C-alpha cells in the first residue's frame, strides 16, 4: 500500500519538497489507519437490553460471546413467551444462533438468559435447575424479573437499551 502511495506521489509532483510532503501525509494516514481503534460489540464487553411486557420493563445484561452477539444482531424482536416446566419462559427465535465457538452447557440460575441450541429457543429462567449440555448462556436479567413470572403465553419486545 505504501509503495503505491509513493509511486503516486512521484507522478503527481516533480518538485522534491511537494513529493516529500505528499509522502509524509500518505505515511501518516497509513500509520493512523493501522492503529486507530475500531470498537465492536466483540471488544466492548457486555451489552444492555430491555424486555418490554405490557408496559413493564425488565433490563438485562448480555455476555460477550458469539451467541449473544448473534442474538443482538436479531434485535429488536417481538416474541411470544411460553411457560416451560414452570421454571422458564421460552420463545422460538426467527433463526438459530451461531454456537460453534460457544461454551456449550450450563447450570442455569434465577434470572439467567440462555439459548437452547437443540431447539433454537430463547430461555429465561425464573428459578435454577440442573446442568444442561444444550444451553448456551446469553446473559442475565438485572431487574424486572417479576414481569416475566406471570403465566404465559404473553408478548415481549426485546431491544437494545439506549446507553
Phi and psi in radians as a Rosetta constraint file:
Dihedral C 1 N 2 CA 2 C 2 CIRCULARHARMONIC -1.119 0.35
Dihedral N 2 CA 2 C 2 N 3 CIRCULARHARMONIC -0.647 0.35
Dihedral C 2 N 3 CA 3 C 3 CIRCULARHARMONIC -1.069 0.35
Dihedral N 3 CA 3 C 3 N 4 CIRCULARHARMONIC -0.709 0.35
Dihedral C 3 N 4 CA 4 C 4 CIRCULARHARMONIC -1.131 0.35
Dihedral N 4 CA 4 C 4 N 5 CIRCULARHARMONIC -0.696 0.35
Dihedral C 4 N 5 CA 5 C 5 CIRCULARHARMONIC -1.144 0.35
Dihedral N 5 CA 5 C 5 N 6 CIRCULARHARMONIC -0.680 0.35
Dihedral C 5 N 6 CA 6 C 6 CIRCULARHARMONIC -1.132 0.35
Dihedral N 6 CA 6 C 6 N 7 CIRCULARHARMONIC -0.759 0.35
Dihedral C 6 N 7 CA 7 C 7 CIRCULARHARMONIC -1.098 0.35
Dihedral N 7 CA 7 C 7 N 8 CIRCULARHARMONIC -0.698 0.35
Dihedral C 7 N 8 CA 8 C 8 CIRCULARHARMONIC -1.144 0.35
Dihedral N 8 CA 8 C 8 N 9 CIRCULARHARMONIC -0.695 0.35
Dihedral C 8 N 9 CA 9 C 9 CIRCULARHARMONIC -1.107 0.35
Dihedral N 9 CA 9 C 9 N 10 CIRCULARHARMONIC -0.636 0.35
Dihedral C 9 N 10 CA 10 C 10 CIRCULARHARMONIC -1.204 0.35
Dihedral N 10 CA 10 C 10 N 11 CIRCULARHARMONIC -0.637 0.35
Dihedral C 10 N 11 CA 11 C 11 CIRCULARHARMONIC -1.245 0.35
Dihedral N 11 CA 11 C 11 N 12 CIRCULARHARMONIC -0.637 0.35
Dihedral C 11 N 12 CA 12 C 12 CIRCULARHARMONIC -1.208 0.35
Dihedral N 12 CA 12 C 12 N 13 CIRCULARHARMONIC -0.752 0.35
Dihedral C 12 N 13 CA 13 C 13 CIRCULARHARMONIC -2.313 0.35
Dihedral N 13 CA 13 C 13 N 14 CIRCULARHARMONIC 2.459 0.35
Dihedral C 13 N 14 CA 14 C 14 CIRCULARHARMONIC -1.722 0.35
Dihedral N 14 CA 14 C 14 N 15 CIRCULARHARMONIC -0.237 0.35
Dihedral C 14 N 15 CA 15 C 15 CIRCULARHARMONIC -1.400 0.35
Dihedral N 15 CA 15 C 15 N 16 CIRCULARHARMONIC 2.250 0.35
Dihedral C 15 N 16 CA 16 C 16 CIRCULARHARMONIC -1.047 0.35
Dihedral N 16 CA 16 C 16 N 17 CIRCULARHARMONIC -0.635 0.35
Dihedral C 16 N 17 CA 17 C 17 CIRCULARHARMONIC -1.216 0.35
Dihedral N 17 CA 17 C 17 N 18 CIRCULARHARMONIC -0.673 0.35
Dihedral C 17 N 18 CA 18 C 18 CIRCULARHARMONIC -1.153 0.35
Dihedral N 18 CA 18 C 18 N 19 CIRCULARHARMONIC -0.723 0.35
Dihedral C 18 N 19 CA 19 C 19 CIRCULARHARMONIC -1.061 0.35
Dihedral N 19 CA 19 C 19 N 20 CIRCULARHARMONIC -0.781 0.35
Dihedral C 19 N 20 CA 20 C 20 CIRCULARHARMONIC -1.067 0.35
Dihedral N 20 CA 20 C 20 N 21 CIRCULARHARMONIC -0.739 0.35
Dihedral C 20 N 21 CA 21 C 21 CIRCULARHARMONIC -1.121 0.35
Dihedral N 21 CA 21 C 21 N 22 CIRCULARHARMONIC -0.772 0.35
Dihedral C 21 N 22 CA 22 C 22 CIRCULARHARMONIC -1.113 0.35
Dihedral N 22 CA 22 C 22 N 23 CIRCULARHARMONIC -0.719 0.35
Dihedral C 22 N 23 CA 23 C 23 CIRCULARHARMONIC -1.119 0.35
Dihedral N 23 CA 23 C 23 N 24 CIRCULARHARMONIC -0.703 0.35
Dihedral C 23 N 24 CA 24 C 24 CIRCULARHARMONIC -1.098 0.35
Dihedral N 24 CA 24 C 24 N 25 CIRCULARHARMONIC -0.762 0.35
Dihedral C 24 N 25 CA 25 C 25 CIRCULARHARMONIC -1.127 0.35
Dihedral N 25 CA 25 C 25 N 26 CIRCULARHARMONIC -0.784 0.35
Dihedral C 25 N 26 CA 26 C 26 CIRCULARHARMONIC -1.076 0.35
Dihedral N 26 CA 26 C 26 N 27 CIRCULARHARMONIC -0.737 0.35
Dihedral C 26 N 27 CA 27 C 27 CIRCULARHARMONIC -1.134 0.35
Dihedral N 27 CA 27 C 27 N 28 CIRCULARHARMONIC -0.716 0.35
Dihedral C 27 N 28 CA 28 C 28 CIRCULARHARMONIC -1.085 0.35
Dihedral N 28 CA 28 C 28 N 29 CIRCULARHARMONIC -0.765 0.35
Dihedral C 28 N 29 CA 29 C 29 CIRCULARHARMONIC -1.162 0.35
Dihedral N 29 CA 29 C 29 N 30 CIRCULARHARMONIC -0.679 0.35
Dihedral C 29 N 30 CA 30 C 30 CIRCULARHARMONIC -1.117 0.35
Dihedral N 30 CA 30 C 30 N 31 CIRCULARHARMONIC -0.795 0.35
Dihedral C 30 N 31 CA 31 C 31 CIRCULARHARMONIC -1.153 0.35
Dihedral N 31 CA 31 C 31 N 32 CIRCULARHARMONIC -0.724 0.35
Dihedral C 31 N 32 CA 32 C 32 CIRCULARHARMONIC -1.108 0.35
Dihedral N 32 CA 32 C 32 N 33 CIRCULARHARMONIC -0.684 0.35
Dihedral C 32 N 33 CA 33 C 33 CIRCULARHARMONIC -1.120 0.35
Dihedral N 33 CA 33 C 33 N 34 CIRCULARHARMONIC -0.530 0.35
Dihedral C 33 N 34 CA 34 C 34 CIRCULARHARMONIC -1.371 0.35
Dihedral N 34 CA 34 C 34 N 35 CIRCULARHARMONIC -0.377 0.35
Dihedral C 34 N 35 CA 35 C 35 CIRCULARHARMONIC -2.012 0.35
Dihedral N 35 CA 35 C 35 N 36 CIRCULARHARMONIC -0.041 0.35
Dihedral C 35 N 36 CA 36 C 36 CIRCULARHARMONIC -1.223 0.35
Dihedral N 36 CA 36 C 36 N 37 CIRCULARHARMONIC 2.272 0.35
Dihedral C 36 N 37 CA 37 C 37 CIRCULARHARMONIC -1.286 0.35
Dihedral N 37 CA 37 C 37 N 38 CIRCULARHARMONIC 2.403 0.35
Dihedral C 37 N 38 CA 38 C 38 CIRCULARHARMONIC -2.127 0.35
Dihedral N 38 CA 38 C 38 N 39 CIRCULARHARMONIC 1.911 0.35
Dihedral C 38 N 39 CA 39 C 39 CIRCULARHARMONIC -1.544 0.35
Dihedral N 39 CA 39 C 39 N 40 CIRCULARHARMONIC 2.243 0.35
Dihedral C 39 N 40 CA 40 C 40 CIRCULARHARMONIC -2.146 0.35
Dihedral N 40 CA 40 C 40 N 41 CIRCULARHARMONIC 2.981 0.35
Dihedral C 40 N 41 CA 41 C 41 CIRCULARHARMONIC -1.020 0.35
Dihedral N 41 CA 41 C 41 N 42 CIRCULARHARMONIC -0.579 0.35
Dihedral C 41 N 42 CA 42 C 42 CIRCULARHARMONIC -1.099 0.35
Dihedral N 42 CA 42 C 42 N 43 CIRCULARHARMONIC -0.491 0.35
Dihedral C 42 N 43 CA 43 C 43 CIRCULARHARMONIC -1.735 0.35
Dihedral N 43 CA 43 C 43 N 44 CIRCULARHARMONIC -0.433 0.35
Dihedral C 43 N 44 CA 44 C 44 CIRCULARHARMONIC -1.490 0.35
Dihedral N 44 CA 44 C 44 N 45 CIRCULARHARMONIC -0.169 0.35
Dihedral C 44 N 45 CA 45 C 45 CIRCULARHARMONIC 1.670 0.35
Dihedral N 45 CA 45 C 45 N 46 CIRCULARHARMONIC -2.573 0.35
Dihedral C 45 N 46 CA 46 C 46 CIRCULARHARMONIC -1.199 0.35
Dihedral N 46 CA 46 C 46 N 47 CIRCULARHARMONIC 2.658 0.35
Dihedral C 46 N 47 CA 47 C 47 CIRCULARHARMONIC -2.170 0.35
Dihedral N 47 CA 47 C 47 N 48 CIRCULARHARMONIC 2.477 0.35
Dihedral C 47 N 48 CA 48 C 48 CIRCULARHARMONIC -1.633 0.35
Dihedral N 48 CA 48 C 48 N 49 CIRCULARHARMONIC 2.480 0.35
Dihedral C 48 N 49 CA 49 C 49 CIRCULARHARMONIC -2.297 0.35
Dihedral N 49 CA 49 C 49 N 50 CIRCULARHARMONIC 2.793 0.35
Dihedral C 49 N 50 CA 50 C 50 CIRCULARHARMONIC -2.007 0.35
Dihedral N 50 CA 50 C 50 N 51 CIRCULARHARMONIC 2.460 0.35
Dihedral C 50 N 51 CA 51 C 51 CIRCULARHARMONIC -2.039 0.35
Dihedral N 51 CA 51 C 51 N 52 CIRCULARHARMONIC 2.022 0.35
Dihedral C 51 N 52 CA 52 C 52 CIRCULARHARMONIC -1.797 0.35
Dihedral N 52 CA 52 C 52 N 53 CIRCULARHARMONIC 2.159 0.35
Dihedral C 52 N 53 CA 53 C 53 CIRCULARHARMONIC -2.287 0.35
Dihedral N 53 CA 53 C 53 N 54 CIRCULARHARMONIC 1.885 0.35
Dihedral C 53 N 54 CA 54 C 54 CIRCULARHARMONIC 0.782 0.35
Dihedral N 54 CA 54 C 54 N 55 CIRCULARHARMONIC 0.854 0.35
Dihedral C 54 N 55 CA 55 C 55 CIRCULARHARMONIC 1.533 0.35
Dihedral N 55 CA 55 C 55 N 56 CIRCULARHARMONIC -0.308 0.35
Dihedral C 55 N 56 CA 56 C 56 CIRCULARHARMONIC -1.536 0.35
Dihedral N 56 CA 56 C 56 N 57 CIRCULARHARMONIC 2.604 0.35
Dihedral C 56 N 57 CA 57 C 57 CIRCULARHARMONIC -2.196 0.35
Dihedral N 57 CA 57 C 57 N 58 CIRCULARHARMONIC 2.225 0.35
Dihedral C 57 N 58 CA 58 C 58 CIRCULARHARMONIC -1.829 0.35
Dihedral N 58 CA 58 C 58 N 59 CIRCULARHARMONIC 2.486 0.35
Dihedral C 58 N 59 CA 59 C 59 CIRCULARHARMONIC -1.963 0.35
Dihedral N 59 CA 59 C 59 N 60 CIRCULARHARMONIC 2.609 0.35
Dihedral C 59 N 60 CA 60 C 60 CIRCULARHARMONIC -2.535 0.35
Dihedral N 60 CA 60 C 60 N 61 CIRCULARHARMONIC 2.736 0.35
Dihedral C 60 N 61 CA 61 C 61 CIRCULARHARMONIC -2.012 0.35
Dihedral N 61 CA 61 C 61 N 62 CIRCULARHARMONIC 2.189 0.35
Dihedral C 61 N 62 CA 62 C 62 CIRCULARHARMONIC -1.562 0.35
Dihedral N 62 CA 62 C 62 N 63 CIRCULARHARMONIC 2.585 0.35
Dihedral C 62 N 63 CA 63 C 63 CIRCULARHARMONIC -1.301 0.35
Dihedral N 63 CA 63 C 63 N 64 CIRCULARHARMONIC 2.888 0.35
Dihedral C 63 N 64 CA 64 C 64 CIRCULARHARMONIC -1.726 0.35
Dihedral N 64 CA 64 C 64 N 65 CIRCULARHARMONIC 1.429 0.35
Dihedral C 64 N 65 CA 65 C 65 CIRCULARHARMONIC -2.465 0.35
Dihedral N 65 CA 65 C 65 N 66 CIRCULARHARMONIC 2.951 0.35
Dihedral C 65 N 66 CA 66 C 66 CIRCULARHARMONIC -1.047 0.35
Dihedral N 66 CA 66 C 66 N 67 CIRCULARHARMONIC -0.737 0.35
Dihedral C 66 N 67 CA 67 C 67 CIRCULARHARMONIC -1.149 0.35
Dihedral N 67 CA 67 C 67 N 68 CIRCULARHARMONIC -0.726 0.35
Dihedral C 67 N 68 CA 68 C 68 CIRCULARHARMONIC -1.147 0.35
Dihedral N 68 CA 68 C 68 N 69 CIRCULARHARMONIC -0.693 0.35
Dihedral C 68 N 69 CA 69 C 69 CIRCULARHARMONIC -1.111 0.35
Dihedral N 69 CA 69 C 69 N 70 CIRCULARHARMONIC -0.690 0.35
Dihedral C 69 N 70 CA 70 C 70 CIRCULARHARMONIC -1.162 0.35
Dihedral N 70 CA 70 C 70 N 71 CIRCULARHARMONIC -0.657 0.35
Dihedral C 70 N 71 CA 71 C 71 CIRCULARHARMONIC -1.091 0.35
Dihedral N 71 CA 71 C 71 N 72 CIRCULARHARMONIC -0.808 0.35
Dihedral C 71 N 72 CA 72 C 72 CIRCULARHARMONIC -1.028 0.35
Dihedral N 72 CA 72 C 72 N 73 CIRCULARHARMONIC -0.627 0.35
Dihedral C 72 N 73 CA 73 C 73 CIRCULARHARMONIC -1.112 0.35
Dihedral N 73 CA 73 C 73 N 74 CIRCULARHARMONIC -0.368 0.35
Dihedral C 73 N 74 CA 74 C 74 CIRCULARHARMONIC -1.541 0.35
Dihedral N 74 CA 74 C 74 N 75 CIRCULARHARMONIC -0.188 0.35
Dihedral C 74 N 75 CA 75 C 75 CIRCULARHARMONIC -1.310 0.35
Dihedral N 75 CA 75 C 75 N 76 CIRCULARHARMONIC 2.627 0.35
Dihedral C 75 N 76 CA 76 C 76 CIRCULARHARMONIC -1.323 0.35
Dihedral N 76 CA 76 C 76 N 77 CIRCULARHARMONIC 2.647 0.35
Dihedral C 76 N 77 CA 77 C 77 CIRCULARHARMONIC -2.241 0.35
Dihedral N 77 CA 77 C 77 N 78 CIRCULARHARMONIC 2.472 0.35
Dihedral C 77 N 78 CA 78 C 78 CIRCULARHARMONIC -1.997 0.35
Dihedral N 78 CA 78 C 78 N 79 CIRCULARHARMONIC 2.026 0.35
Dihedral C 78 N 79 CA 79 C 79 CIRCULARHARMONIC -2.231 0.35
Dihedral N 79 CA 79 C 79 N 80 CIRCULARHARMONIC 2.886 0.35
Dihedral C 79 N 80 CA 80 C 80 CIRCULARHARMONIC -1.960 0.35
Dihedral N 80 CA 80 C 80 N 81 CIRCULARHARMONIC 2.073 0.35
Dihedral C 80 N 81 CA 81 C 81 CIRCULARHARMONIC -1.526 0.35
Dihedral N 81 CA 81 C 81 N 82 CIRCULARHARMONIC 2.330 0.35
Dihedral C 81 N 82 CA 82 C 82 CIRCULARHARMONIC -1.968 0.35
Dihedral N 82 CA 82 C 82 N 83 CIRCULARHARMONIC 2.694 0.35
Dihedral C 82 N 83 CA 83 C 83 CIRCULARHARMONIC -1.254 0.35
Dihedral N 83 CA 83 C 83 N 84 CIRCULARHARMONIC 2.477 0.35
Dihedral C 83 N 84 CA 84 C 84 CIRCULARHARMONIC -2.491 0.35
Dihedral N 84 CA 84 C 84 N 85 CIRCULARHARMONIC 2.054 0.35
Dihedral C 84 N 85 CA 85 C 85 CIRCULARHARMONIC 0.963 0.35
Dihedral N 85 CA 85 C 85 N 86 CIRCULARHARMONIC 0.440 0.35
Dihedral C 85 N 86 CA 86 C 86 CIRCULARHARMONIC 1.087 0.35
Dihedral N 86 CA 86 C 86 N 87 CIRCULARHARMONIC -0.079 0.35
Dihedral C 86 N 87 CA 87 C 87 CIRCULARHARMONIC -1.998 0.35
Dihedral N 87 CA 87 C 87 N 88 CIRCULARHARMONIC -0.097 0.35
Dihedral C 87 N 88 CA 88 C 88 CIRCULARHARMONIC -2.576 0.35
Dihedral N 88 CA 88 C 88 N 89 CIRCULARHARMONIC 2.752 0.35
Dihedral C 88 N 89 CA 89 C 89 CIRCULARHARMONIC -1.978 0.35
Dihedral N 89 CA 89 C 89 N 90 CIRCULARHARMONIC 2.290 0.35
Dihedral C 89 N 90 CA 90 C 90 CIRCULARHARMONIC -2.197 0.35
Dihedral N 90 CA 90 C 90 N 91 CIRCULARHARMONIC 2.723 0.35
Dihedral C 90 N 91 CA 91 C 91 CIRCULARHARMONIC -2.612 0.35
Dihedral N 91 CA 91 C 91 N 92 CIRCULARHARMONIC 2.551 0.35
Dihedral C 91 N 92 CA 92 C 92 CIRCULARHARMONIC -1.454 0.35
Dihedral N 92 CA 92 C 92 N 93 CIRCULARHARMONIC 2.262 0.35
Dihedral C 92 N 93 CA 93 C 93 CIRCULARHARMONIC -1.426 0.35
Dihedral N 93 CA 93 C 93 N 94 CIRCULARHARMONIC 2.722 0.35
Dihedral C 93 N 94 CA 94 C 94 CIRCULARHARMONIC -1.036 0.35
Dihedral N 94 CA 94 C 94 N 95 CIRCULARHARMONIC -0.570 0.35
Dihedral C 94 N 95 CA 95 C 95 CIRCULARHARMONIC -2.583 0.35
Dihedral N 95 CA 95 C 95 N 96 CIRCULARHARMONIC 2.725 0.35
Dihedral C 95 N 96 CA 96 C 96 CIRCULARHARMONIC -1.163 0.35
Dihedral N 96 CA 96 C 96 N 97 CIRCULARHARMONIC 2.624 0.35
Dihedral C 96 N 97 CA 97 C 97 CIRCULARHARMONIC -1.544 0.35
Dihedral N 97 CA 97 C 97 N 98 CIRCULARHARMONIC 2.685 0.35
Dihedral C 97 N 98 CA 98 C 98 CIRCULARHARMONIC -1.284 0.35
Dihedral N 98 CA 98 C 98 N 99 CIRCULARHARMONIC 2.148 0.35
Dihedral C 98 N 99 CA 99 C 99 CIRCULARHARMONIC -2.272 0.35
Dihedral N 99 CA 99 C 99 N 100 CIRCULARHARMONIC 0.248 0.35
Dihedral C 99 N 100 CA 100 C 100 CIRCULARHARMONIC -1.084 0.35
Dihedral N 100 CA 100 C 100 N 101 CIRCULARHARMONIC -0.637 0.35
Dihedral C 100 N 101 CA 101 C 101 CIRCULARHARMONIC -1.728 0.35
Dihedral N 101 CA 101 C 101 N 102 CIRCULARHARMONIC 0.100 0.35
Dihedral C 101 N 102 CA 102 C 102 CIRCULARHARMONIC -1.309 0.35
Dihedral N 102 CA 102 C 102 N 103 CIRCULARHARMONIC 2.637 0.35
Dihedral C 102 N 103 CA 103 C 103 CIRCULARHARMONIC -1.427 0.35
Dihedral N 103 CA 103 C 103 N 104 CIRCULARHARMONIC 1.753 0.35
Dihedral C 103 N 104 CA 104 C 104 CIRCULARHARMONIC -1.385 0.35
Dihedral N 104 CA 104 C 104 N 105 CIRCULARHARMONIC 2.401 0.35
Dihedral C 104 N 105 CA 105 C 105 CIRCULARHARMONIC 1.705 0.35
Dihedral N 105 CA 105 C 105 N 106 CIRCULARHARMONIC 2.312 0.35
Dihedral C 105 N 106 CA 106 C 106 CIRCULARHARMONIC -2.806 0.35
Dihedral N 106 CA 106 C 106 N 107 CIRCULARHARMONIC 2.832 0.35
Dihedral C 106 N 107 CA 107 C 107 CIRCULARHARMONIC -1.928 0.35
Dihedral N 107 CA 107 C 107 N 108 CIRCULARHARMONIC 1.734 0.35
Dihedral C 107 N 108 CA 108 C 108 CIRCULARHARMONIC -1.192 0.35
Dihedral N 108 CA 108 C 108 N 109 CIRCULARHARMONIC 2.553 0.35
Dihedral C 108 N 109 CA 109 C 109 CIRCULARHARMONIC -2.119 0.35
Dihedral N 109 CA 109 C 109 N 110 CIRCULARHARMONIC 2.972 0.35
Dihedral C 109 N 110 CA 110 C 110 CIRCULARHARMONIC -0.927 0.35
Dihedral N 110 CA 110 C 110 N 111 CIRCULARHARMONIC 2.238 0.35
Dihedral C 110 N 111 CA 111 C 111 CIRCULARHARMONIC 1.622 0.35
Dihedral N 111 CA 111 C 111 N 112 CIRCULARHARMONIC -0.157 0.35
Dihedral C 111 N 112 CA 112 C 112 CIRCULARHARMONIC -1.154 0.35
Dihedral N 112 CA 112 C 112 N 113 CIRCULARHARMONIC 2.498 0.35
Dihedral C 112 N 113 CA 113 C 113 CIRCULARHARMONIC -1.952 0.35
Dihedral N 113 CA 113 C 113 N 114 CIRCULARHARMONIC 2.232 0.35
Dihedral C 113 N 114 CA 114 C 114 CIRCULARHARMONIC -2.410 0.35
Dihedral N 114 CA 114 C 114 N 115 CIRCULARHARMONIC 2.912 0.35
Dihedral C 114 N 115 CA 115 C 115 CIRCULARHARMONIC -2.038 0.35
Dihedral N 115 CA 115 C 115 N 116 CIRCULARHARMONIC 2.184 0.35
Dihedral C 115 N 116 CA 116 C 116 CIRCULARHARMONIC -1.656 0.35
Dihedral N 116 CA 116 C 116 N 117 CIRCULARHARMONIC 1.714 0.35
Dihedral C 116 N 117 CA 117 C 117 CIRCULARHARMONIC -1.015 0.35
Dihedral N 117 CA 117 C 117 N 118 CIRCULARHARMONIC -0.715 0.35
Dihedral C 117 N 118 CA 118 C 118 CIRCULARHARMONIC -1.037 0.35
Dihedral N 118 CA 118 C 118 N 119 CIRCULARHARMONIC -0.582 0.35
Dihedral C 118 N 119 CA 119 C 119 CIRCULARHARMONIC -1.820 0.35
Dihedral N 119 CA 119 C 119 N 120 CIRCULARHARMONIC -0.267 0.35
Dihedral C 119 N 120 CA 120 C 120 CIRCULARHARMONIC 1.348 0.35
Dihedral N 120 CA 120 C 120 N 121 CIRCULARHARMONIC 0.513 0.35
Dihedral C 120 N 121 CA 121 C 121 CIRCULARHARMONIC -1.776 0.35
Dihedral N 121 CA 121 C 121 N 122 CIRCULARHARMONIC 2.562 0.35
Dihedral C 121 N 122 CA 122 C 122 CIRCULARHARMONIC -1.511 0.35
Dihedral N 122 CA 122 C 122 N 123 CIRCULARHARMONIC 2.396 0.35
Dihedral C 122 N 123 CA 123 C 123 CIRCULARHARMONIC -2.305 0.35
Dihedral N 123 CA 123 C 123 N 124 CIRCULARHARMONIC 2.302 0.35
Dihedral C 123 N 124 CA 124 C 124 CIRCULARHARMONIC -2.054 0.35
Dihedral N 124 CA 124 C 124 N 125 CIRCULARHARMONIC 2.110 0.35
Dihedral C 124 N 125 CA 125 C 125 CIRCULARHARMONIC -1.578 0.35
Dihedral N 125 CA 125 C 125 N 126 CIRCULARHARMONIC 2.217 0.35
Dihedral C 125 N 126 CA 126 C 126 CIRCULARHARMONIC -1.569 0.35
Dihedral N 126 CA 126 C 126 N 127 CIRCULARHARMONIC -0.326 0.35
Dihedral C 126 N 127 CA 127 C 127 CIRCULARHARMONIC -2.706 0.35
Dihedral N 127 CA 127 C 127 N 128 CIRCULARHARMONIC 2.894 0.35
Dihedral C 127 N 128 CA 128 C 128 CIRCULARHARMONIC -1.297 0.35
Dihedral N 128 CA 128 C 128 N 129 CIRCULARHARMONIC 2.883 0.35
Dihedral C 128 N 129 CA 129 C 129 CIRCULARHARMONIC -2.682 0.35
Dihedral N 129 CA 129 C 129 N 130 CIRCULARHARMONIC -2.969 0.35
Dihedral C 129 N 130 CA 130 C 130 CIRCULARHARMONIC -1.392 0.35
Dihedral N 130 CA 130 C 130 N 131 CIRCULARHARMONIC 2.864 0.35
Dihedral C 130 N 131 CA 131 C 131 CIRCULARHARMONIC -1.073 0.35
Dihedral N 131 CA 131 C 131 N 132 CIRCULARHARMONIC 2.433 0.35
Dihedral C 131 N 132 CA 132 C 132 CIRCULARHARMONIC -2.357 0.35
Dihedral N 132 CA 132 C 132 N 133 CIRCULARHARMONIC 2.189 0.35
Dihedral C 132 N 133 CA 133 C 133 CIRCULARHARMONIC -1.202 0.35
Dihedral N 133 CA 133 C 133 N 134 CIRCULARHARMONIC -0.341 0.35
Dihedral C 133 N 134 CA 134 C 134 CIRCULARHARMONIC -1.507 0.35
Dihedral N 134 CA 134 C 134 N 135 CIRCULARHARMONIC -0.096 0.35
Dihedral C 134 N 135 CA 135 C 135 CIRCULARHARMONIC -1.545 0.35
Dihedral N 135 CA 135 C 135 N 136 CIRCULARHARMONIC 2.471 0.35
Dihedral C 135 N 136 CA 136 C 136 CIRCULARHARMONIC -2.163 0.35
Dihedral N 136 CA 136 C 136 N 137 CIRCULARHARMONIC 2.142 0.35
Dihedral C 136 N 137 CA 137 C 137 CIRCULARHARMONIC -1.220 0.35
Dihedral N 137 CA 137 C 137 N 138 CIRCULARHARMONIC 2.270 0.35
Dihedral C 137 N 138 CA 138 C 138 CIRCULARHARMONIC -1.822 0.35
Dihedral N 138 CA 138 C 138 N 139 CIRCULARHARMONIC -0.564 0.35
Dihedral C 138 N 139 CA 139 C 139 CIRCULARHARMONIC 2.962 0.35
Dihedral N 139 CA 139 C 139 N 140 CIRCULARHARMONIC -2.728 0.35
Dihedral C 139 N 140 CA 140 C 140 CIRCULARHARMONIC -2.597 0.35
Dihedral N 140 CA 140 C 140 N 141 CIRCULARHARMONIC 2.452 0.35
Dihedral C 140 N 141 CA 141 C 141 CIRCULARHARMONIC -1.256 0.35
Dihedral N 141 CA 141 C 141 N 142 CIRCULARHARMONIC 2.191 0.35
Dihedral C 141 N 142 CA 142 C 142 CIRCULARHARMONIC -1.547 0.35
Dihedral N 142 CA 142 C 142 N 143 CIRCULARHARMONIC -0.688 0.35
Dihedral C 142 N 143 CA 143 C 143 CIRCULARHARMONIC -2.669 0.35
Dihedral N 143 CA 143 C 143 N 144 CIRCULARHARMONIC 2.723 0.35
Dihedral C 143 N 144 CA 144 C 144 CIRCULARHARMONIC 1.469 0.35
Dihedral N 144 CA 144 C 144 N 145 CIRCULARHARMONIC 0.308 0.35
Dihedral C 144 N 145 CA 145 C 145 CIRCULARHARMONIC -1.036 0.35
Dihedral N 145 CA 145 C 145 N 146 CIRCULARHARMONIC -0.517 0.35
Dihedral C 145 N 146 CA 146 C 146 CIRCULARHARMONIC -1.010 0.35
Dihedral N 146 CA 146 C 146 N 147 CIRCULARHARMONIC -0.572 0.35
Dihedral C 146 N 147 CA 147 C 147 CIRCULARHARMONIC -1.136 0.35
Dihedral N 147 CA 147 C 147 N 148 CIRCULARHARMONIC -0.418 0.35
Dihedral C 147 N 148 CA 148 C 148 CIRCULARHARMONIC -1.607 0.35
Dihedral N 148 CA 148 C 148 N 149 CIRCULARHARMONIC -0.097 0.35
Dihedral C 148 N 149 CA 149 C 149 CIRCULARHARMONIC -1.509 0.35
Dihedral N 149 CA 149 C 149 N 150 CIRCULARHARMONIC -0.042 0.35
Dihedral C 149 N 150 CA 150 C 150 CIRCULARHARMONIC -1.247 0.35
Dihedral N 150 CA 150 C 150 N 151 CIRCULARHARMONIC 2.738 0.35
Dihedral C 150 N 151 CA 151 C 151 CIRCULARHARMONIC -1.170 0.35
Dihedral N 151 CA 151 C 151 N 152 CIRCULARHARMONIC 2.498 0.35
Dihedral C 151 N 152 CA 152 C 152 CIRCULARHARMONIC -1.619 0.35
Dihedral N 152 CA 152 C 152 N 153 CIRCULARHARMONIC 3.108 0.35
Dihedral C 152 N 153 CA 153 C 153 CIRCULARHARMONIC -1.401 0.35
Dihedral N 153 CA 153 C 153 N 154 CIRCULARHARMONIC 2.625 0.35
Dihedral C 153 N 154 CA 154 C 154 CIRCULARHARMONIC -2.645 0.35
Dihedral N 154 CA 154 C 154 N 155 CIRCULARHARMONIC 2.716 0.35
Dihedral C 154 N 155 CA 155 C 155 CIRCULARHARMONIC -1.454 0.35
Dihedral N 155 CA 155 C 155 N 156 CIRCULARHARMONIC 2.521 0.35
Dihedral C 155 N 156 CA 156 C 156 CIRCULARHARMONIC -2.409 0.35
Dihedral N 156 CA 156 C 156 N 157 CIRCULARHARMONIC 2.452 0.35
Dihedral C 156 N 157 CA 157 C 157 CIRCULARHARMONIC -1.968 0.35
Dihedral N 157 CA 157 C 157 N 158 CIRCULARHARMONIC 2.174 0.35
Dihedral C 157 N 158 CA 158 C 158 CIRCULARHARMONIC -1.999 0.35
Dihedral N 158 CA 158 C 158 N 159 CIRCULARHARMONIC 2.222 0.35
Dihedral C 158 N 159 CA 159 C 159 CIRCULARHARMONIC -2.575 0.35
Dihedral N 159 CA 159 C 159 N 160 CIRCULARHARMONIC 2.845 0.35
Dihedral C 159 N 160 CA 160 C 160 CIRCULARHARMONIC -1.144 0.35
Dihedral N 160 CA 160 C 160 N 161 CIRCULARHARMONIC 2.457 0.35
Dihedral C 160 N 161 CA 161 C 161 CIRCULARHARMONIC -1.382 0.35
Dihedral N 161 CA 161 C 161 N 162 CIRCULARHARMONIC 2.526 0.35
Dihedral C 161 N 162 CA 162 C 162 CIRCULARHARMONIC -1.419 0.35
Dihedral N 162 CA 162 C 162 N 163 CIRCULARHARMONIC 1.978 0.35
